[in-house]
Amino acid sequence: MSTTTRIVLALAAVVLLIILAFLFLRGDDGGAAQSPGATEAVSPSLAVSATASAAASAAAELQVAMIIAQGGLGDQSYNDLANTGLMEGEQELGIEAQRIESPDIVSQGEAVLRQAGDAGFDVVVDLEFSTADALVAVAAEFPDTQWTFMNLPLEGDNITSFVFAEHQGGYLAGALSALATADTSIPGMNEELVIGAVGGTKSTGIDKFIVGFMQGAQETNPDVEVLVSYTNDFGDATKGQQAAEAMFEQGADIVYQIAGGAGLGVIQAAEDAGKWAIGVDTDQSYLSPDAVLTSMVKRTDLAVLQSVQRGAEGTLGGEVVSLDLAAGGVELGPINDAVPADYVDQVDQLRQQIIDGEIEVWDVIEQGYPDYFSE
């Protein structure tokens, strides 16, 4: 390096030091130097952005697990609709939740719950009706985990229950069935006033659907007979198909399925026989457009999504959330075009009467069993 180059570099360094000293004396905002007690103002937009970023980061770290109920994923009904809500929550919050399935959730339920607690999840969503008592016990052992439960009101500071009015939706399905079965101008309807309901298990959780269905049918037409049977299974479609076929042989032309994956066989039996099925939990008309009269939709997706959202907000715990007709927790899905518009209007009127309290639908969980239904 030449002597001239060294001199130029030295002068440049001196100039740079002078400029830095000048800027320091003026203050780092380019204006007058700040007094020792002054604080730098923070842009409100930057503060909000920082808060939102922190909240988003916390939400993204949320650890969520969902315990799958009998019938498992792929039932095209209760579990699958709940999983849709979980996927929506994952996408919204940028998380990856865990799905926990057991080959025998009824007998292994408590152990599965305790394993979820041990794993340190922030939120555990339990879809299995039979684990209610176990959840209350396990939740007390893991107070730092928020637990949400479907279908029954449970007590606990870290438990949030989502209770659906399945009986109200069932009432509307029964009323529609009573109107339709008496109208032989509808394809597939015979002269006999017989309809049916196939449940997955004999339990208050399933009978809540069925009793509402019976009440709606018989209050609409007292001459209608309602057949009832159970598959004792939520996954075997063959059992559902056999149960429905037996009812069709007894004169039924509409069968309401409340049997998860086993209920898919009810829909198949209706299609094969040229009769009608009523789907459950989700809109099942796509499975057989010419054989599904309607579906009693139970918005488990909404409950699961709220579980995730409120878990991120820190607002879960010690609450029972009612998801009835008025709240949009239950509803009838699309009604087949074969049903006269007048019947649809009558069902809509009944819906409003239930919401307005003019019709009280029997709830077996709250009231026990009515005289017209055998335990």
NUNULUM-107715 format. One record per residue: residue number from 1; x, y, z of N, C-alpha, C in turn; residue in three letters. Coordinates in steps of 0.05 Angstrom, whole numbers, plus 5000, padded with zeros to 4 digits. Each point is the difference from the previous one (the first is absolute). Layout:
REM residues N
   i   nx   ny   nz  cax  cay  caz   cx   cy   cz  aa
 NUM    X    Y    Z    X    Y    Z    X    Y    Z ALA
...
This chain:
REM residues 375
   i   nx   ny   nz  cax  cay  caz   cx   cy   cz  aa
   1 5017 4976 5000 4983 5024 5000 5018 5025 5000 MET
   2 4994 5019 4983 5016 5024 4998 4996 5019 5023 SER
   3 5018 5018 5003 4998 5020 5022 4976 5018 4995 THR
   4 4994 5006 4975 4977 5018 4994 4974 4986 5009 THR
   5 4998 4974 4994 4975 4985 5007 4996 4999 5030 THR
   6 5023 4997 5015 4997 4999 5029 4990 5027 5011 ARG
   7 5009 5022 4988 4991 5026 5009 4971 5004 4995 ILE
   8 4990 4992 4976 4972 5003 4993 4982 4984 5019 VAL
   9 5008 4976 5007 4984 4983 5018 4999 5012 5028 LEU
  10 5022 5010 5009 5001 5012 5027 4982 5024 5001 ALA
  11 5001 5018 4979 4982 5023 5000 4971 4992 5000 LEU
  12 4993 4979 4985 4972 4990 4998 4991 4990 5028 ALA
  13 5018 4987 5014 4993 4990 5027 4994 5023 5019 ALA
  14 5017 5021 4998 4996 5024 5017 4973 5013 4994 VAL
  15 4994 5003 4975 4974 5013 4992 4977 4984 5011 VAL
  16 5001 4973 4997 4979 4983 5010 4996 5003 5030 LEU
  17 5021 5002 5015 4998 5003 5029 4987 5027 5007 LEU
  18 5007 5020 4985 4988 5027 5005 4969 4999 4995 ILE
  19 4992 4987 4978 4972 4998 4993 4984 4985 5021 ILE
  20 5011 4978 5010 4987 4984 5021 4997 5015 5026 LEU
  21 5021 5015 5007 4999 5017 5024 4978 5021 4998 ALA
  22 4998 5012 4976 4980 5020 4995 4971 4989 5003 PHE
  23 4996 4977 4988 4974 4987 5002 4993 4993 5029 LEU
  24 5019 4991 5015 4996 4993 5028 4990 5024 5016 PHE
  25 5014 5023 4995 4993 5024 5015 4972 5011 4992 LEU
  26 4992 4995 4975 4973 5009 4991 4978 4982 5011 ARG
  27 5006 4976 5007 4980 4981 5009 4994 4981 4977 GLY
  28 4991 4975 5007 4998 4979 4980 4975 5002 4983 ASP
  29 4983 5022 5005 4977 5004 4982 5006 5020 4979 ASP
  30 5025 5010 4998 5008 5019 4979 4993 5028 5008 GLY
  31 4989 5005 5024 4993 5027 5009 5017 5008 5024 GLY
  32 4989 5016 5018 5015 5009 5023 5005 4976 5018 ALA
  33 5022 5002 5015 5007 4978 5019 4979 4998 5021 ALA
  34 4993 4974 5007 4980 4996 5021 5011 5005 5027 GLN
  35 4983 5009 5018 5008 5003 5028 5002 4973 5013 SER
  36 5015 4998 5022 5004 4974 5012 4974 4986 5008 PRO
  37 4978 5015 5006 4975 4988 5009 4981 4994 4978 GLY
  38 5007 5008 4975 4981 4996 4978 4998 4971 4992 ALA
  39 4976 4992 4990 4997 4972 4990 4991 5002 4971 THR
  40 5009 4981 4984 4993 5000 4972 4971 4991 4996 GLU
  41 4985 5015 4984 4973 4993 4994 4999 4975 4982 ALA
  42 4979 4983 5005 4996 4976 4984 4975 5003 4984 VAL
  43 5002 4995 4974 4976 5002 4983 4978 4981 5009 SER
  44 4975 5010 5004 4978 4982 5008 4997 4976 4981 PRO
  45 5004 5005 4974 4996 4978 4981 5021 4978 5005 SER
  46 5025 5009 5007 5021 4981 5006 4994 4984 5025 LEU
  47 4988 5014 5020 4993 4986 5025 4978 4979 4996 ALA
  48 4979 5007 4984 4979 4981 4994 5011 4977 4984 VAL
  49 5018 5006 4981 5012 4979 4984 5016 4981 5017 SER
  50 5015 5011 5020 5016 4983 5017 4982 4983 5018 ALA
  51 4978 5011 5010 4981 4985 5016 4987 4977 4984 THR
  52 4991 5007 4976 4988 4980 4983 5019 4978 4993 ALA
  53 5025 5008 4996 5021 4980 4993 5005 4981 5024 SER
  54 5000 5011 5024 5004 4984 5024 4977 4981 5004 ALA
  55 4975 5010 4995 4976 4983 5003 5000 4977 4979 ALA
  56 5008 5007 4976 5001 4980 4979 5021 4979 5006 ALA
  57 5022 5009 5012 5021 4981 5007 4991 4981 5022 SER
  58 4986 5012 5020 4989 4983 5022 4980 4980 4989 ALA
  59 4982 5009 4982 4980 4982 4988 5013 4977 4985 ALA
  60 5021 5007 4985 5014 4980 4984 5014 4979 5017 ALA
  61 5005 5006 5026 5013 4982 5018 4980 4983 5015 GLU
  62 4974 5005 4996 4978 4985 5014 5002 4971 4993 LEU
  63 5000 4983 5021 5001 4971 4996 4972 4988 5005 GLN
  64 4989 4989 4978 4972 4991 5001 4999 4970 4992 VAL
  65 4983 4985 5015 4995 4972 4993 4970 4996 4999 ALA
  66 4991 4982 4983 4971 4993 4999 4997 4970 5002 MET
  67 4984 4991 5019 4996 4971 5004 4976 4992 4983 ILE
  68 5004 4982 4982 4980 4991 4981 4981 4980 5014 ILE
  69 4974 5003 4993 4979 4983 5012 4997 4974 4985 ALA
  70 4983 4983 5011 4994 4974 4987 4992 5005 4971 GLN
  71 5009 4981 4983 4995 5003 4972 5024 5010 4985 GLY
  72 5016 5017 5013 5025 5009 4989 4998 5020 4978 GLY
  73 5023 5010 4991 5001 5017 4977 4993 4984 4975 LEU
  74 4986 5013 4982 4991 4986 4976 4971 4992 5003 GLY
  75 4986 5008 5022 4972 4992 5003 4981 5016 4983 ASP
  76 5010 5021 4987 4984 5018 4984 4977 5011 5015 GLN
  77 5004 5004 5026 4979 5009 5018 5013 5017 5023 SER
  78 4995 4991 5024 5007 5015 5024 5030 5007 5002 TYR
  79 5017 4979 4999 5029 5005 5002 5011 5016 4977 ASN
  80 4991 4994 4976 5011 5014 4977 4992 5030 5000 ASP
  81 4975 5006 5009 4992 5028 5001 5016 5014 5022 LEU
  82 5005 4987 5023 5016 5012 5021 5028 5005 4989 ALA
  83 5011 4982 4985 5027 5003 4989 5001 5024 4980 ASN
  84 4978 5005 4987 4999 5023 4982 5004 5026 5016 THR
  85 4987 5002 5023 5004 5023 5018 5029 5002 5009 GLY
  86 5012 4977 5007 5028 5001 5009 5018 5009 4977 LEU
  87 4996 4991 4976 5016 5008 4978 4998 5030 4995 MET
  88 4975 5010 5003 4996 5029 4997 5016 5016 5021 GLU
  89 5000 4989 5025 5015 5013 5021 5030 4999 4995 GLY
  90 5009 4978 4989 5029 4997 4993 5008 5021 4980 GLU
  91 4983 5003 4980 5007 5019 4978 4999 5028 5010 GLN
  92 4980 5006 5017 4996 5027 5010 5023 5009 5018 GLU
  93 5009 4982 5017 5021 5007 5020 5028 4991 4993 LEU
  94 5002 4985 4978 5026 4990 4992 5012 4979 5019 GLY
  95 4983 4982 5010 5009 4980 5018 4996 4972 4987 ILE
  96 5012 4980 5012 4996 4973 4991 4990 4983 5024 GLU
  97 4975 4994 5001 4988 4986 5022 5004 4970 4997 ALA
  98 4996 4986 5022 5003 4970 5000 4972 4988 5002 GLN
  99 4996 4979 4984 4975 4984 5002 5007 4974 5015 ARG
 100 4985 4993 5020 5006 4976 5016 4977 4980 4996 ILE
 101 5006 4978 4989 4981 4979 4996 5007 4975 5016 GLU
 102 4981 4986 5010 5004 4976 5015 4983 4978 4987 SER
 103 5010 4975 4999 4984 4979 4989 4976 4993 5018 PRO
 104 5001 5008 5025 4977 4996 5018 4999 5023 5020 ASP
 105 4989 5023 4990 5000 5024 5016 4982 4998 5025 ILE
 106 4980 4982 4999 4982 4997 5023 5015 4989 5023 VAL
 107 5015 4978 4997 5015 4988 5022 5026 5014 5006 SER
 108 5012 5013 4980 5026 5012 5003 4998 5031 5004 GLN
 109 4976 5010 5002 4996 5029 5001 5016 5014 5022 GLY
 110 4998 4991 5024 5014 5014 5022 5030 5000 4995 GLU
 111 5011 4977 4991 5029 4998 4995 5008 5019 4978 ALA
 112 4983 5003 4979 5006 5018 4978 5000 5029 5010 VAL
 113 4981 5007 5016 4998 5027 5011 5025 5006 5017 LEU
 114 5007 4981 5017 5023 5005 5017 5026 5003 4984 ARG
 115 5003 4985 4979 5023 5002 4982 5001 5028 4987 GLN
 116 4977 5010 4993 4999 5027 4988 5008 5021 5021 ALA
 117 4991 4996 5025 5008 5018 5021 5030 4999 5005 GLY
 118 5011 4976 5001 5029 4997 5004 5016 5013 4978 ASP
 119 4989 5000 4975 5015 5011 4977 5001 5030 5001 ALA
 120 4985 5013 5018 5002 5029 5003 4986 5017 4980 GLY
 121 4979 4989 4987 4984 5016 4981 4987 5024 5015 PHE
 122 4998 5022 4985 4986 5023 5011 4970 4996 5000 ASP
 123 4990 4988 4979 4971 4995 4996 4996 4972 4991 VAL
 124 4982 4986 5013 4992 4973 4992 4970 4999 4994 VAL
 125 4992 4994 4976 4972 4998 4992 4992 4971 5001 VAL
 126 4980 4994 5016 4991 4972 5003 4973 4996 4986 ASP
 127 5000 4983 4979 4975 4995 4985 4984 4976 5010 LEU
 128 5012 4984 5017 4988 4975 5009 4981 5004 5023 GLU
 129 4974 4993 4996 4979 5004 5020 5005 4983 5025 PHE
 130 5011 4976 4996 5002 4981 5023 5022 5008 5020 SER
 131 5017 5019 4993 5022 5007 5018 4994 5024 5018 THR
 132 4974 5007 5003 4993 5024 5016 5011 4999 5028 ALA
 133 4994 4979 5015 5009 4998 5028 5031 4999 5001 ASP
 134 5012 4986 4982 5029 4998 5000 5013 5028 4995 ALA
 135 4988 5016 4983 5011 5026 4994 4999 5018 5024 LEU
 136 4978 4999 5015 4999 5017 5024 5022 4993 5019 VAL
 137 5005 4974 5004 5021 4992 5018 5028 5007 4990 ALA
 138 5005 4995 4974 5026 5006 4989 5006 5030 4999 VAL
 139 4980 5015 4993 5003 5029 4998 5010 5012 5026 ALA
 140 4990 4989 5022 5008 5010 5026 5030 4995 5006 ALA
 141 5011 4979 4987 5028 4993 5004 5018 5017 4982 GLU
 142 4989 5013 4980 5016 5016 4981 4987 5027 4997 PHE
 143 5002 5017 5021 4987 5026 5000 5011 5020 4979 PRO
 144 5024 4995 4990 5012 5018 4980 4990 4994 4972 ASP
 145 4986 4978 4997 4988 4994 4973 4971 5008 5000 THR
 146 4991 5011 4978 4972 5006 4996 4987 4977 4985 GLN
 147 4978 4990 5011 4986 4977 4988 4973 5009 4990 TRP
 148 4993 4991 4976 4973 5006 4990 4986 4974 4993 THR
 149 4974 4999 5006 4985 4976 4998 4974 5005 4985 PHE
 150 4993 4981 4983 4975 5003 4984 4977 4984 5013 MET
 151 4977 5012 5000 4975 4986 5005 4989 4999 5028 ASN
 152 5017 5003 5020 4991 5000 5028 5011 5024 5015 LEU
 153 4984 5012 5018 5010 5021 5017 5017 4989 5023 PRO
 154 5026 5006 5000 5018 4990 5021 5011 5024 5016 LEU
 155 5005 4995 5025 5010 5021 5018 5030 4998 5003 GLU
 156 5013 5023 5001 5029 5001 5004 5011 5026 4991 GLY
 157 5018 5012 5015 5011 5026 4993 5015 5000 4974 ASP
 158 5010 4977 4992 5015 4998 4974 4985 4982 4980 ASN
 159 4973 4999 5003 4983 4985 4981 4980 5019 4987 ILE
 160 4998 4999 4974 4980 5014 4985 4983 4979 4985 THR
 161 4974 5000 5006 4982 4981 4987 4984 5013 4978 SER
 162 4998 4986 4978 4983 5010 4977 4976 4980 4999 PHE
 163 4977 5010 5006 4976 4983 5002 4982 5007 4976 VAL
 164 4994 4980 4984 4983 5003 4977 4971 4993 5006 PHE
 165 4982 5012 4986 4972 4994 5003 4991 4980 4979 ALA
 166 5012 4976 5001 4994 4979 4980 4970 4993 5000 GLU
 167 4988 5002 5023 4971 4994 5002 4983 5019 4983 HIS
 168 5009 5026 4999 4985 5019 4984 5003 4994 4971 GLN
 169 5024 4994 4991 5004 4993 4972 4985 4974 4993 GLY
 170 5001 4981 5019 4986 4975 4996 4970 5004 4997 GLY
 171 4989 5019 5015 4971 5006 4999 4993 5009 4971 TYR
 172 5016 5017 4989 4994 5009 4973 5002 4978 4979 LEU
 173 5020 4982 5004 5003 4977 4982 4976 4982 5002 ALA
 174 4990 4996 5025 4976 4983 5004 4975 5012 4988 GLY
 175 4997 5026 5003 4977 5014 4989 5000 4997 4970 ALA
 176 5023 5005 4988 5002 4998 4971 4994 4971 4991 LEU
 177 5010 4981 5014 4995 4971 4994 4970 4994 5001 SER
 178 4986 5010 5021 4972 4994 5004 4984 5012 4977 ALA
 179 5007 5024 4991 4986 5012 4977 5006 4984 4974 LEU
 180 5025 4992 4996 5007 4987 4975 4989 4972 4998 ALA
 181 5001 4984 5022 4992 4972 4999 4970 4997 4993 THR
 182 4985 5021 5006 4971 4999 4994 4993 5009 4972 ALA
 183 5020 5007 4984 4995 5011 4973 5011 4980 4979 ASP
 184 4983 4984 4989 5009 4980 4981 5007 5011 4973 THR
 185 4996 5027 4996 5009 5012 4975 5030 5004 5000 SER
 186 5012 4998 5024 5030 5001 5001 5011 4973 4993 ILE
 187 5019 4998 4982 5011 4974 4992 5010 4985 5025 PRO
 188 4994 4974 5001 5010 4983 5021 4982 4998 5025 GLY
 189 4980 5017 5001 4981 4999 5023 4978 4979 4995 MET
 190 4995 4984 5021 4979 4980 4998 4975 5009 5016 ASN
 191 4980 4983 5001 4975 5007 5014 5003 4999 5030 GLU
 192 5020 4986 5010 5003 4997 5029 5014 5024 5013 GLU
 193 4990 5008 5023 5012 5023 5014 5021 4990 5020 LEU
 194 5022 4991 4988 5022 4988 5017 5026 5013 4992 VAL
 195 5015 5009 5020 5027 5011 4996 5018 4987 5021 ILE
 196 5026 5005 4998 5018 4986 5019 5024 5018 5007 GLY
 197 5014 4991 5021 5025 5013 5009 5019 4978 5008 ALA
 198 5025 5002 4990 5021 4981 5007 5022 5015 5015 VAL
 199 5004 4992 5025 5021 5012 5016 5025 4983 5002 GLY
 200 5022 5013 5006 5025 4985 5002 5002 4984 5025 GLY
 201 4993 5011 5023 4999 4986 5025 4975 5009 5016 THR
 202 4992 4984 5019 4979 5007 5018 5012 5017 5022 LYS
 203 4996 5027 4997 5012 5018 5020 4983 5026 4999 SER
 204 5002 5015 5022 4985 5025 5000 5009 5019 4978 THR
 205 5026 4999 4993 5010 5018 4979 4987 4994 4973 GLY
 206 4995 4975 4994 4987 4993 4975 4970 5002 5002 ILE
 207 4989 4992 5023 4971 5001 5004 4990 5029 5000 ASP
 208 5017 5019 5006 4992 5028 4999 4991 5007 4972 LYS
 209 5015 4990 4980 4992 5004 4972 4973 4986 4994 PHE
 210 4998 4975 5009 4977 4983 4993 4974 5009 5013 ILE
 211 5002 5008 5025 4975 5008 5014 4990 5026 4987 VAL
 212 5017 5018 4993 4992 5025 4986 4987 4993 4974 GLY
 213 5011 4981 4986 4990 4991 4974 4972 4988 5004 PHE
 214 4996 4983 5020 4974 4988 5005 4979 5022 5007 MET
 215 5008 5019 5017 4982 5020 5008 4991 5017 4976 GLN
 216 5019 5008 4983 4993 5016 4977 4981 4985 4981 GLY
 217 5005 4974 4997 4983 4984 4982 4972 4997 5011 ALA
 218 4998 4993 5025 4974 4993 5012 4983 5025 5006 GLN
 219 5013 5023 5005 4985 5024 5003 4990 5011 4974 GLU
 220 5014 4993 4978 4991 5008 4973 4978 4981 4990 THR
 221 5003 4974 5006 4980 4981 4992 5000 4977 5020 ASN
 222 4981 5000 5019 4999 4979 5021 4998 4972 4990 PRO
 223 4992 4996 4975 4997 4973 4989 5026 4988 4990 ASP
 224 5021 5016 5000 5026 4990 4990 5013 4982 5020 VAL
 225 5010 4977 4991 5015 4981 5017 5030 5005 4995 GLU
 226 5015 5000 5022 5029 5004 4998 5014 4975 5010 VAL
 227 5014 4986 4982 5016 4977 5008 5028 5009 5009 LEU
 228 5011 4986 5020 5026 5008 5011 5018 4975 5003 VAL
 229 5025 5002 4992 5019 4978 5005 5028 5012 5002 SER
 230 5019 4984 5008 5027 5009 5005 5020 4980 4986 TYR
 231 5021 5011 4989 5020 4983 4987 5021 4991 5021 THR
 232 5001 5014 5023 5021 4995 5020 5028 5002 4987 ASN
 233 5002 5018 4982 5026 5004 4985 4998 5027 4985 ASP
 234 5022 5014 4999 5000 5025 4985 5018 4999 4975 PHE
 235 5010 4976 4994 5018 4998 4977 4993 4980 4979 GLY
 236 4983 4981 5006 4993 4978 4982 4976 5007 4983 ASP
 237 5003 5008 4975 4978 5008 4983 4981 4977 4995 ALA
 238 5011 4976 5000 4983 4976 4995 4978 4998 5021 THR
 239 5006 5006 5025 4980 4998 5022 4979 5022 4996 LYS
 240 5008 5023 4991 4980 5021 4995 4982 4993 4977 GLY
 241 5012 4988 4979 4984 4992 4977 4980 4978 5008 GLN
 242 5008 4981 5015 4982 4978 5009 4977 5011 5017 GLN
 243 5006 5019 5018 4980 5011 5017 4979 5015 4983 ALA
 244 5009 5016 4981 4981 5015 4983 4984 4981 4982 ALA
 245 5013 4980 4989 4985 4981 4983 4977 4987 5016 GLU
 246 5006 4993 5025 4979 4988 5017 4976 5019 5004 ALA
 247 5006 5026 5003 4979 5020 5003 4984 5004 4974 MET
 248 5014 5000 4978 4986 5002 4974 4981 4976 4996 PHE
 249 5009 4977 5008 4983 4976 4998 4975 5002 5018 GLU
 250 5002 5016 5021 4977 5004 5018 4982 5023 4992 GLN
 251 5006 5011 4977 4982 5021 4989 5011 5028 5002 GLY
 252 5023 5004 5012 5011 5027 5002 5009 5009 4972 ALA
 253 4996 5026 4995 5010 5011 4975 5021 5022 5005 ASP
 254 5004 5008 5025 5021 5019 5008 5014 4990 5024 ILE
 255 5027 4999 5000 5015 4992 5024 5021 5021 5006 VAL
 256 4999 5010 5025 5019 5020 5010 5023 4985 5012 TYR
 257 5025 5007 4991 5023 4986 5011 5015 5018 5019 GLN
 258 5007 4989 5024 5016 5014 5020 5021 4979 5008 ILE
 259 5017 4992 4981 5018 4978 5005 5028 5004 4988 ALA
 260 5007 5025 4994 5027 5005 4990 5005 4985 4974 GLY
 261 5024 4987 5000 5007 4985 4976 4982 4976 4994 GLY
 262 4988 4988 5021 4981 4979 4996 4975 5010 4986 ALA
 263 4994 5025 5004 4977 5012 4988 5002 5003 4970 GLY
 264 5025 4999 4990 5003 5001 4971 4985 4976 4986 LEU
 265 4999 4978 5015 4985 4977 4990 4970 5005 4998 GLY
 266 4990 5017 5018 4971 5008 4999 4995 5014 4974 VAL
 267 5018 5019 4993 4996 5015 4975 5002 4981 4976 ILE
 268 5018 4981 5001 5003 4981 4978 4975 4983 4997 GLN
 269 4989 4991 5023 4976 4984 5000 4976 5015 4988 ALA
 270 4998 5026 5006 4979 5016 4989 5003 5003 4970 ALA
 271 5024 5004 4991 5005 5002 4971 4993 4974 4986 GLU
 272 5008 4978 5012 4994 4974 4987 4970 4994 4999 ASP
 273 4986 5008 5021 4971 4994 5001 4982 5021 4988 ALA
 274 5012 5021 4990 4983 5022 4989 4985 5014 5022 GLY
 275 5011 5001 5024 4988 5013 5023 5016 5025 5007 LYS
 276 4997 5009 5025 5012 5024 5009 5016 4997 5026 TRP
 277 5022 5014 5002 5015 5002 5025 5002 5029 5008 ALA
 278 5004 5004 5026 5006 5027 5010 5028 4998 5012 ILE
 279 5018 5017 4990 5028 5001 5009 5002 5013 5027 GLY
 280 5025 5000 5010 5004 5012 5027 5028 5014 5001 VAL
 281 5001 5019 5018 5025 5015 5007 5009 5018 4978 ASP
 282 5002 4991 4975 5008 5017 4978 4980 4996 4977 THR
 283 5000 5017 4980 4983 4997 4977 5009 4976 4984 ASP
 284 4984 4978 5001 5008 4975 4987 4986 4996 4973 GLN
 285 4987 5021 4990 4985 4996 4975 5019 4993 4977 SER
 286 5025 5008 5001 5018 4994 4978 5006 4971 4998 TYR
 287 4996 4984 5021 5005 4972 5000 4981 4985 4982 LEU
 288 4975 5010 4999 4980 4987 4983 4977 5021 4996 SER
 289 5003 5017 4980 4982 5023 4997 4970 4991 4997 PRO
 290 4996 4976 4989 4972 4991 4996 4989 4984 5023 ASP
 291 5016 4996 5021 4990 4984 5023 5002 5014 5027 ALA
 292 5012 5023 5001 5002 5015 5025 4979 5022 5000 VAL
 293 4981 4997 5018 4977 5019 5002 5010 5027 5010 LEU
 294 5016 4999 5021 5013 5023 5012 5021 4990 5020 THR
 295 5014 5017 5014 5019 4992 5021 4996 5018 5024 SER
 296 5003 4988 5024 5000 5016 5024 5029 5008 5006 MET
 297 5007 5024 4993 5027 5009 5002 5006 5010 5028 VAL
 298 5022 4990 5011 5009 5008 5027 5028 5012 4996 LYS
 299 5002 5026 5006 5024 5015 4992 5024 4996 5019 ARG
 300 5009 4975 5001 5025 4995 5016 5024 5015 4989 THR
 301 4999 5006 4974 5022 5016 4988 5002 5027 5013 ASP
 302 4976 5012 5006 4999 5026 5013 5011 4999 5028 LEU
 303 4993 4979 5015 5009 4997 5027 5030 4996 5002 ALA
 304 5011 4984 4982 5029 4995 4999 5015 5025 4993 VAL
 305 4990 5014 4979 5013 5025 4992 5001 5020 5023 LEU
 306 4977 5002 5014 4999 5018 5023 5019 4991 5022 GLN
 307 5003 4974 5004 5019 4990 5020 5029 5010 4994 SER
 308 5007 4998 4975 5027 5008 4992 5003 5031 5002 VAL
 309 4981 5014 4990 5001 5030 5000 5001 5010 5029 GLN
 310 4983 4990 5017 4999 5009 5027 5024 4990 5016 ARG
 311 5011 4978 4992 5024 4991 5013 5023 5019 4995 GLY
 312 5001 5010 4976 5020 5020 4993 4996 5027 5014 ALA
 313 4974 5006 5005 4993 5025 5013 5002 4998 5030 GLU
 314 5002 4976 5011 5000 4996 5028 4973 5003 5014 GLY
 315 4978 4994 4985 4974 5005 5011 4984 4974 5004 THR
 316 5014 4977 5001 4987 4975 5006 4999 4995 5030 LEU
 317 4981 4983 5009 4999 4991 5028 4975 5008 5015 GLY
 318 4989 4981 5015 4978 5005 5018 4975 5010 4986 GLY
 319 4993 4989 4977 4977 5011 4985 4986 4977 4985 GLU
 320 4973 5003 4998 4985 4982 4983 4989 5017 4977 VAL
 321 5007 4994 4976 4991 5014 4976 4977 4986 4987 VAL
 322 4977 5013 4998 4976 4988 4988 5000 5004 4970 SER
 323 4998 4979 4985 4999 5001 4971 4973 4988 4991 LEU
 324 4979 5015 5002 4973 4991 4993 4992 5010 4973 ASP
 325 4974 4998 4994 4990 5010 4974 5005 5030 4997 LEU
 326 4995 5015 5021 5003 5029 4999 5029 5008 4995 ALA
 327 5019 4985 5011 5028 5006 4998 5012 4989 4974 ALA
 328 4985 4985 4985 5010 4987 4976 5016 4975 5005 GLY
 329 4998 4989 5024 5015 4976 5007 4989 4975 4987 GLY
 330 4973 4999 4995 4988 4978 4986 4981 5012 4979 VAL
 331 4995 4985 4979 4983 5009 4979 4994 4977 4981 GLU
 332 4979 5003 4984 4996 4981 4979 5016 5008 4976 LEU
 333 5013 4981 4987 5014 5006 4976 4981 5003 4977 GLY
 334 5010 5001 4975 4982 5003 4977 4979 4978 4999 PRO
 335 4975 5008 4995 4978 4981 4998 4997 4992 4970 ILE
 336 4997 4975 4995 4998 4990 4973 4978 5013 4985 ASN
 337 5005 5006 4974 4980 5013 4984 4974 4985 4996 ASP
 338 5001 4974 5006 4975 4984 4998 4980 5007 5021 ALA
 339 5008 5014 5021 4982 5008 5021 4985 5026 4992 VAL
 340 4973 5000 5002 4985 5024 4992 5008 5024 5017 PRO
 341 5000 5023 4987 5008 5025 5013 4983 5006 5025 ALA
 342 4975 4992 4999 4982 5005 5023 5011 4986 5025 ASP
 343 5010 4976 4997 5011 4985 5023 5025 5014 5011 TYR
 344 5017 5010 4982 5023 5015 5008 4992 5025 5016 VAL
 345 4979 5013 4991 4991 5024 5014 4990 4993 5028 ASP
 346 4986 4977 5002 4989 4992 5026 5023 4994 5019 GLN
 347 5021 4987 4990 5023 4994 5017 5014 5026 5009 VAL
 348 5002 5019 4982 5012 5026 5007 4984 5014 5022 ASP
 349 4973 4998 4999 4983 5011 5021 5005 4987 5026 GLN
 350 5003 4973 5000 5006 4985 5025 5027 5009 5011 LEU
 351 5019 5003 4982 5026 5009 5009 4998 5027 5016 ARG
 352 4985 5019 4989 4998 5025 5013 4984 4998 5026 GLN
 353 4981 4982 5001 4985 4996 5025 5018 4988 5022 GLN
 354 5018 4983 4992 5019 4989 5020 5018 5023 5010 ILE
 355 5011 5016 4982 5017 5022 5008 4985 5020 5018 ILE
 356 4975 5005 4994 4984 5018 5016 4990 4989 5026 ASP
 357 5004 4974 5004 4992 4987 5025 4971 4991 5000 GLY
 358 4987 5000 4977 4972 4992 4998 4998 4969 4999 GLU
 359 5021 4987 4991 5002 4971 5000 5024 4992 5018 ILE
 360 4995 4983 5019 5021 4990 5017 5007 4972 4992 GLU
 361 5024 4995 4993 5008 4973 4991 5013 4986 5023 VAL
 362 4992 4975 5004 5010 4983 5022 5030 4995 4998 TRP
 363 5014 5004 5022 5029 4996 5001 5006 4977 5020 ASP
 364 5007 4977 4990 5003 4977 5019 5023 5004 5019 VAL
 365 5020 5016 4993 5023 5004 5018 4991 5017 5023 ILE
 366 4983 5020 4995 4991 5017 5022 4975 4990 5014 GLU
 367 4983 4985 4985 4974 4993 5011 4996 4970 5004 GLN
 368 5019 4984 4992 4995 4971 5001 4984 4992 4976 GLY
 369 4989 4975 5001 4985 4990 4977 4970 5005 5003 TYR
 370 4987 5007 4978 4971 5004 5000 4985 4974 5000 PRO
 371 4975 5000 5006 4984 4975 5002 4998 4986 4973 ASP
 372 5001 5016 4978 4996 4987 4974 5025 4987 4989 TYR
 373 5022 5001 5015 5025 4988 4991 5010 4980 5020 PHE
 374 5006 4976 4992 5010 4979 5018 5030 5003 5005 SER
 375 5008 5000 5025 5029 5001 5007 5013 4973 4993 GLU
